[in-house]
Amino acid sequence: MFGAFLVLGLVGPHSIDAKRRKNDPDGWARVAAVTSNLPFAAVLTGRTRISLGEIGWWRTAAAALVYVALLIGHGWIFGAPVLN
């Protein structure tokens, strides 16, 4: 099962990119110019910048809330507590 996740993680993005490139070459060129499949590679190479204001405070708060809920409820949901 985890081998399938590995293959999907390595092959999937390239497959999706090829489909997008085929369906909308001009739109894909604009997106590809400022993004990357590797996390933060576009930022490190100067193709884009991080704007925390675009993320919004409510998304950060929602992510923190989900994280805390899963951390506390992990034992009940999955049968093995993270915190003792």
Secondary structure, DSSP 8 states (H G I E B T S, - for coil): -HHHHHHHHHHHHHHHHHHHHHH-HHHHHHHHTT--SSTTHHHHTTS----HHHH-HHHHHHHHHHHHHHHHHHHHHHSS-S--
